[in-house]
Amino acid sequence: MKLTFKNRINKKSYIFSFIDSHLIHYPTPINLTYAWSFGSLAGICLVIQILSGILLATHYIPDIRYAFNSIQFIMRDAPNGWLIRYIHANGASMFFIVVYSHICRGLYYGSYIKPRHWIWCSGVVLLLLMMGTAFTGYVLPWGQMSFWGATVITSMVTVIPIAGQYIAEWLWGGYVIREPTIRRFFVVHYLLPFIIAGVTIIHLALLHKEGSNNPLGSDFNGDILPFYPYFAIKDIFAFACFSLFFGFFVFYYPNYLNHPDNLIRADSLKTPAHIVPEWYFLPFYTILRVIPHKTGGILAMFGSIVILLTIPFTNKSKIRNTTFRPIFKLFFWLLVIDFLVLIWVGQQDMGIQIYQKIGVVATFYYFSFFICLPIIGYVETFFLKTLMKK
């Protein structure tokens, strides 16, 4: 049935009203800092990755005989192919830098505390989807690290009782990594960003339902400004600064964040001296390697990400802002340092004892932080009540 003129006007009015309420006159706390710009930057990174990925897919051939050569064709012969590929390759690193910073901001300012706990949980789901996308994309260039990284990671599912070997063979499309493997990884890598976009919409819907947190950590209905133009301009300026940082790597150090062995064609008969994933996987790779038991290491690696989902439910503090939580503040900054140490250790030879010991200590603190979180909340609440009585 055709829409009448009046219904069309009403439908357009609804669309404009939706845009106005969520992008223009969306009520935003007046005291938001540039730390809140990481959320919008993450959305921009997602758009950049999707657009550059679609352009790359027009030239890429998901076949182990031609995959490596198709990358060389993109770099050398495709019009502006080198630029598109460097934007996509370095864009993954930029995406993780922004998302990790976004998570740190959420931890520091208590954005995981109710009623925003589901916003935090949806963000962790987005992180897991990002990691799946990054891993499947890392395999596609079919360099040495691509092949051996895929071999190591996909072999992990064999620890699953009974079904593990069958799942691995399904991922490989056979008994070893061959043509079906790279085709399946290509399909998954192409589809996951659109799933991420869908979950991002849910993430934003939850955010706009509860409203943005603020540096003070207080819930108030006053002292707000419309998102446009005040915070839109702020986000545009943040994007301009981010573009300079992004462009510096794309144009001056395009391969700095990538492993040089991945510029060598994959060879199943020649194992690299050190199999190292991309830098954004290194903290979790360190956790995997410091635990001698294979199953225990794999469970710890995945647990180190999933444990983020428990924070909203184990936190016992009523105060959101870490500035007003001196004990938690100490633990938080130690966690940031610990995360950087895990990245550094992940690049080292774990056969050297000192790196093994540092990795064990860093892994122990990483999990201790989340285990001690409710205890820290109880202690801080106790001292707060004591001070209030005085």
C-alpha positions in Angstrom: 0.0 0.0 0.0 1.4 3.4 -1.0 2.1 5.9 1.7 0.0 9.0 1.6 1.5 12.5 1.5 0.7 12.9 5.2 2.3 9.6 6.2 5.4 10.4 4.3 5.7 13.7 6.1 5.2 11.9 9.5 7.8 9.3 8.5 10.3 12.0 7.6 9.5 13.9 10.8 10.2 10.7 12.8 13.6 10.3 11.1 14.6 13.9 11.6 13.3 13.7 15.2 15.4 10.6 15.8 18.6 12.2 14.3 17.9 15.4 16.4 17.5 13.5 19.7 20.5 11.2 19.2 23.0 13.4 17.4 22.1 17.1 17.8 20.2 17.8 21.0 21.3 14.6 22.7 21.8 15.8 26.4 25.5 15.5 27.3 27.1 16.3 30.7 28.9 19.6 30.5 32.1 18.3 32.0 33.1 15.6 29.5 36.8 15.7 28.6 38.6 14.5 25.5 38.8 11.1 27.1 35.2 10.6 26.0 36.3 11.2 22.4 37.8 7.6 22.2 34.2 6.3 21.7 33.6 8.3 18.6 37.1 7.6 17.3 36.4 3.9 17.6 33.4 4.3 15.4 35.4 6.2 12.8 38.1 3.5 12.9 35.4 0.9 12.2 34.1 2.8 9.2 37.7 3.3 7.9 38.4 -0.5 8.2 35.1 -1.5 6.5 35.6 0.9 3.5 39.3 0.1 3.0 38.6 -3.7 3.5 35.9 -3.6 0.8 38.3 -1.9 -1.6 41.0 -4.5 -0.9 38.6 -7.3 -1.4 38.1 -6.3 -5.0 41.7 -7.3 -5.7 42.4 -10.0 -3.1 42.4 -13.7 -4.1 41.6 -16.1 -1.2 43.8 -19.0 -2.5 47.1 -20.1 -1.0 48.6 -20.1 -4.5 47.7 -16.5 -5.2 47.0 -14.8 -1.9 50.6 -13.6 -1.4 50.9 -12.5 -5.0 47.6 -10.6 -4.9 48.9 -8.6 -2.0 52.0 -7.7 -4.0 49.7 -6.7 -6.9 47.7 -4.4 -4.6 50.9 -2.8 -3.3 52.6 -2.3 -6.7 50.0 -2.3 -9.5 46.6 -1.4 -8.2 45.8 2.3 -8.3 46.6 3.7 -4.9 46.6 0.1 -3.6 49.6 0.7 -1.4 47.8 3.5 0.4 44.6 1.5 0.9 46.5 -1.5 2.2 48.6 0.6 4.6 45.5 2.3 5.9 43.8 -1.0 6.5 46.9 -2.7 8.0 47.8 0.2 10.3 44.1 0.9 10.9 43.8 -2.3 12.8 46.5 -1.2 15.2 44.9 2.3 15.5 41.6 0.7 16.2 43.0 -1.4 19.1 44.9 1.7 20.5 41.6 3.6 20.6 39.6 0.7 22.0 42.2 -0.1 24.7 42.2 3.6 25.6 38.4 3.6 25.7 38.4 0.6 28.0 41.0 2.3 30.3 38.8 5.4 30.4 35.8 3.3 31.3 37.7 1.5 34.1 39.1 4.8 35.5 35.7 6.6 35.6 33.6 3.6 36.6 31.5 3.4 33.4 30.9 -0.3 34.2 28.9 0.5 37.4 25.1 0.1 37.3 23.0 1.2 35.5 25.6 1.2 32.7 26.7 -2.4 33.3 25.1 -3.7 30.1 26.9 -1.0 28.1 30.2 -2.3 29.5 29.3 -5.9 28.7 28.3 -5.1 25.1 31.7 -3.3 24.8 33.5 -6.5 25.9 31.6 -8.4 23.3 32.7 -5.9 20.7 36.3 -6.4 21.9 36.0 -10.2 21.3 34.5 -9.6 17.9 37.4 -7.2 17.0 39.9 -9.8 18.0 38.3 -12.4 15.9 38.3 -10.0 12.9 41.9 -9.1 13.5 43.1 -12.7 13.7 41.2 -13.8 10.6 42.6 -10.8 8.7 46.1 -11.4 9.9 46.0 -14.8 8.1 45.0 -13.4 4.7 48.4 -12.0 3.5 49.7 -15.6 3.7 53.1 -14.6 5.0 55.2 -16.7 7.4 53.6 -15.2 10.5 50.1 -15.5 8.9 50.5 -19.2 8.3 52.2 -20.2 11.5 50.0 -17.9 13.6 46.9 -19.6 12.1 48.5 -23.0 12.8 49.1 -22.2 16.4 45.8 -20.5 17.2 43.5 -23.0 15.3 45.3 -25.9 17.0 44.1 -24.6 20.4 40.6 -25.9 19.8 41.9 -29.4 20.0 41.9 -29.1 23.8 38.1 -29.2 23.7 37.1 -32.7 24.9 35.8 -35.1 22.2 34.8 -32.4 19.7 38.1 -30.5 19.6 39.7 -32.3 16.7 36.5 -32.2 14.6 36.2 -28.5 15.1 39.9 -28.0 14.1 39.4 -30.1 10.9 36.2 -28.0 10.1 38.2 -24.8 10.5 41.0 -26.1 8.3 38.6 -27.7 5.8 40.7 -30.8 6.0 43.5 -32.3 8.1 45.9 -29.4 7.5 45.7 -25.7 6.7 45.1 -25.5 2.9 42.9 -23.7 0.4 39.6 -24.1 2.3 41.2 -22.6 5.4 42.1 -19.3 3.8 38.7 -19.1 2.0 36.8 -19.6 5.2 38.9 -17.0 7.0 38.3 -14.5 4.2 34.6 -15.0 4.5 34.6 -14.6 8.3 36.9 -11.6 8.1 34.6 -9.9 5.6 31.4 -10.6 7.6 32.6 -9.8 11.1 33.0 -6.0 10.7 29.3 -5.8 9.7 28.4 -7.9 12.8 30.5 -5.5 14.8 28.6 -2.6 13.3 25.3 -4.2 14.4 26.6 -4.7 18.0 27.9 -1.1 18.0 24.3 0.1 17.3 23.2 -1.9 20.3 26.0 -0.5 22.3 25.0 3.1 21.4 21.3 2.4 22.1 22.2 1.2 25.6 24.4 4.3 26.0 21.7 6.7 24.9 19.2 4.9 27.1 21.2 5.4 30.3 23.0 8.5 29.3 26.8 9.2 29.3 28.9 8.9 32.4 30.9 12.0 33.4 34.3 12.6 35.1 32.7 13.3 38.5 30.8 10.0 38.3 27.6 11.6 39.5 24.1 11.2 38.1 22.5 14.5 37.5 20.0 16.0 35.2 21.3 19.6 35.3 24.4 21.1 33.8 24.0 19.5 30.4 24.6 20.7 26.8 23.4 19.5 23.5 25.8 17.2 21.7 25.9 19.5 18.7 27.8 21.8 18.3 29.8 21.6 21.6 30.9 18.0 21.7 30.7 17.4 18.0 33.4 20.1 17.5 35.4 18.5 20.3 35.2 15.1 18.6 36.2 16.6 15.3 39.3 18.2 16.9 40.1 14.8 18.5 39.8 13.1 15.1 42.1 15.7 13.5 44.8 14.9 16.1 44.2 11.2 15.7 44.5 11.6 11.9 48.0 13.1 12.3 49.0 10.2 14.5 47.5 7.7 12.0 49.0 9.4 9.0 52.5 9.5 10.6 52.5 5.6 10.6 50.8 5.2 7.2 53.2 7.6 5.3 56.5 7.3 7.3 56.5 4.0 9.2 53.9 1.8 7.4 55.5 -1.5 8.4 56.7 -0.5 11.9 53.7 -2.2 13.7 53.9 -5.3 11.5 56.2 -8.3 11.8 58.9 -8.4 9.0 58.6 -12.2 8.6 55.1 -11.6 7.2 56.7 -10.1 4.1 58.0 -13.6 3.3 55.7 -16.0 1.5 54.3 -18.7 3.8 56.4 -21.9 4.0 55.0 -24.9 5.8 58.4 -26.5 5.9 60.2 -23.6 7.6 59.2 -22.6 11.1 60.1 -19.0 12.1 62.5 -18.7 15.0 59.9 -16.9 17.1 56.2 -17.1 16.3 54.8 -13.7 17.4 51.3 -12.3 16.8 50.4 -8.7 16.3 51.3 -6.4 19.2 47.6 -6.0 20.3 47.5 -9.8 21.0 50.8 -9.9 22.9 49.4 -9.5 26.5 47.2 -12.5 26.0 49.9 -14.4 24.1 52.2 -13.9 27.1 49.6 -15.3 29.5 49.3 -18.3 27.2 53.0 -19.0 27.2 53.8 -18.5 30.8 51.5 -21.3 31.9 53.2 -24.7 31.1 50.0 -26.7 30.8 48.5 -26.3 27.3 44.9 -26.5 28.4 45.5 -24.2 31.4 47.3 -21.7 29.2 44.5 -21.6 26.6 41.8 -21.2 29.4 43.8 -18.5 31.0 44.3 -16.6 27.8 40.6 -16.6 26.9 39.7 -16.0 30.6 41.9 -12.9 30.7 39.4 -11.3 28.2 36.2 -12.8 29.5 37.0 -11.8 33.1 36.3 -8.2 32.0 32.6 -9.2 31.9 32.6 -9.8 35.7 33.7 -6.3 36.7 30.2 -4.7 36.9 29.0 -7.6 39.1 32.0 -7.9 41.4 32.5 -4.2 42.1 31.3 -3.2 45.5 32.2 0.5 45.5 29.5 3.1 45.3 32.0 5.7 43.9 32.6 5.8 40.2 35.5 8.2 39.7 38.9 6.6 40.6 40.1 10.1 41.5 38.2 9.7 44.7 39.3 6.1 45.3 43.0 6.2 46.3 43.4 2.5 46.8 41.8 1.6 43.5 43.7 4.3 41.8 47.0 2.6 42.8 45.8 -0.8 41.6 44.5 0.7 38.4 47.7 2.4 37.3 49.6 -0.8 38.3 47.3 -2.6 35.9 48.1 -0.2 33.1 51.8 -0.7 33.7 51.3 -4.5 34.0 49.5 -4.5 30.6 52.4 -2.7 28.9 54.8 -5.2 30.5 52.8 -8.1 29.1 53.1 -6.5 25.7 56.8 -6.2 26.1 57.3 -9.7 27.4 55.2 -11.2 24.6 57.9 -10.1 22.1 60.7 -11.8 24.0 62.2 -15.3 23.9 60.4 -17.1 26.7 63.3 -19.6 26.8 65.2 -16.9 28.7 64.4 -17.4 32.4 64.2 -13.7 33.3 61.4 -13.1 30.7 59.6 -16.2 31.9 59.6 -14.9 35.5 58.5 -11.4 34.6 55.7 -12.9 32.5 54.5 -15.0 35.5 54.5 -12.0 37.8 52.7 -9.8 35.3 50.1 -12.6 34.7 49.6 -13.1 38.4 48.9 -9.4 39.0 46.6 -9.1 36.0 44.2 -11.7 37.4 44.8 -10.5 41.0 43.4 -7.1 40.1 40.0 -8.5 39.1 39.9 -10.9 42.0 40.8 -8.1 44.5 38.3 -5.7 43.0 35.4 -6.4 45.4 37.8 -6.4 48.4 39.1 -3.0 47.4 35.5 -1.8 47.2 34.7 -3.1 50.7 37.8 -1.5 52.2 37.1 1.9 50.6 33.5 1.8 51.6 34.5 1.0 55.2 36.9 3.9 55.4 34.3 6.2 53.8 31.7 5.3 56.3 34.2 5.8 59.1 35.1 9.3 57.9 31.5 10.2 57.5 30.8 9.2 61.2 33.6 11.5 62.3 
